[in-house]
Each structure stands twice: as C-alpha cells, then as structure tokens.
Amino acid sequence: MLKDYTESNTFKKLRDTSGRVPLIRQPVFLIASCVALVLYGSMLFWASGEGLVIRIALSVFVALLVTWTGIIITDERRGERLKTSMVFLVLAVLVLLFLEFHVTNSEEIIELFFNITVIKKAWPYLVLGFKTTISLAFMAALVSTVIGLTLAIFRSFDNKVLNFFIIAYVDFFRAIPIIVLLMLIYYGLPFLNIRLSAFASGVLGLGLNSGAYVSEIFRAGFLSVSKGQLEASRALGMTPWQTMQKVALPQAFKAVIPPLVGNYVASAKDTALCSSISIIELLKAGTAQQSLNANPSPLIFVTVLYLILFVPLTRLCGYIEKRMKKTQRQITV
C-alpha cells in the first residue's frame, strides 16, 4: 500500500509539532502572494525610470520574488517540474528587469547583437565555417577511433614493451594542451621538412589527442569482458586475434558506446581551437565577420549554430547511456 507523501519527512514533523500546515505553505497564501508580486511587478514596469526610490522598490521586489520562489522549491509537496518551471520563470523575470532598468536603449542592443542585415551579409562565410567545423569533427573522430582502437587492442595482449610505449603515448597526449599540439604540428613540423595543410594539421592534432582518450575507453571496454569467456575461447583453441575479434570486440563495443559518443562531442567542441592555426572554421569565420562589420551579431549567430550542432549530440549521448543502463538491468534481472 502506498504511503501518503504529505505525511512524510519534514511535513509530518510540522503536523506533529504544530497540528497544522504553516501559513507560508498553505495554497491560499501562495496564490495571494503570487498575485501581489504580479501587481507589484506591473507597477514597477509602469513606473520604470531612475532614482533612489525606484532602485529600492526594485530591490524589495527581487528579494520578495526570490523568497517566494524559495518557499516553492523547499516545499516537499510540490513536483519537480513545477519547481524547475518556477526557477526558469524567475530567471526570465530577472532578465526582463535588467533590460528594463539597466539597459538604456533596447533598440540599440538589438541593433548591436541581433542585426539581421549583418547576419545576412556574413551568412555565406559562417556557413562555410560551419561546414569546415563538421568536416574537422568527423575526420578527427575517424582518426581517433583508428588510433585508440589499435592501441587498446595491442595493450590487451599485455606485452610489457608495447605497453610502455602505449602508456607513454597516452600520458603525453592527455597532458599536452590541444592548442600547443596544434601549433607544434603546424608551425614546428615544417622545420623537419614535413609540411601539412592547416586542415590536415587540425585533424591530426585533434585525432592524436582524442585517440589517447579513445584508447582508454576501449581498454575499459575490454576489461569489462569476463575472464571466463576469454579462458573458454583459448580452451577452444582460438588464437589471440580470433578471441579479440569474436569474443572481446563485440562485447566491448556495447560497453564503450556512451563514453565514446561523449568523447566525440568533446573533441568536436575542440575544433574551435583550430582557429589558432589559420583554419577558417566556425569561430574563425565569426570573429572575422565581427571585425569586418564592427558588429558582434555574427558571434551571437555562431553561438546559435554551436548550440544547434552540439545540444542534439549531448542529448543523444545521454539517451544512449540511459538505453545501455536499461539493457544492462534487464540482462542482470
């Protein structure tokens, strides 16, 4: 039988001690105070201006709004969705107050940061940079997967000589900053008569760095395979390569998919660092157009493009991780 939620924890203690629900928790008080806040806020917007009285009234309103929100959030009877909605609503109100009382000219702000004319002018260059960013991310993911999987396979053979060099590679490329690695490849290798294009240097630098993390991810996947299965495959006469191909790899791939996708997303975001070696990717295109037009609107649009690209990828990573956990629970049961 389900236990009444309103009688649990803090709320039960309040009933036991006082015999009634506190006034600040009662729906009538919350609704009345909400209406009072709305009226108070409307009067503030209607009487917008400058001066000590307005600042004091604004400070009191913000304090009351934050207090009222705190009462809602700390109420155990309220659902999580309501609490989350209230937080975002309060943030929106605070942004409106800031724009109303601290920004002298809203039209000037729109002209500076959301100039449609400037964005239309910069659009072809931003699209070209966006395509370059996607190409860099894809090629770097491919290179890092090849490097990481190869290193993880060789390390699983437990050869001390190979492990020494593999561990040295992993430690070196995980320790060195990506921007330093990119500059070493693009500006340093020409002194050894090795000349790579800016795009190739970016792909190589991102791939080498991400490959170190990918190798550890795959290694963790291989370690998740039970030793009993490996011993059984050897007892059946399989060679180490056959064991790796038919037993270890299929199971390891299932275990490494969530962290692997997360690593690809992180590596894709690092493509912005490739602007340091003259690659006209999305960030470089945005900063160039911002300087050319003397307007930050292209950078705002670049931010929107990054969100369009990476928010779905991060959500996909979370979805895959949940699916994998659900599958593992079903297998365990």
Secondary structure, 3 states (H helix, E strand, C coil): CCCCHHHCHHHHHHHHHHCCCCHHHCHHHHHHHHHHHHHHHHHHHHCCCCCHHHHHHHHHHHHHHHHHHHHHHCCCCCCHHHHHHHHHHHHHHHHHHHHHHCCCCHHHHHHHHCCHHHHHHHHHHHHHHHHHHHHHHHHHHHHHHHHHHHHHHHHHCCCHHHHHHHHHHHHHHHHCCHHHHHHHHHHHHHHHCCCCCHHHHHHHHHHHHHHHHHHHHHHHHHHCCCHHHHHHHHHCCCCHHHHHHHHHHHHHHHHHHHHHHHHHHHHHHHHHHHHHHCCCCHHHHHHHHHHHHCCCHHHHHHHHHHHHHHHHHHHHHHHHHHHHHHHHHHHHC
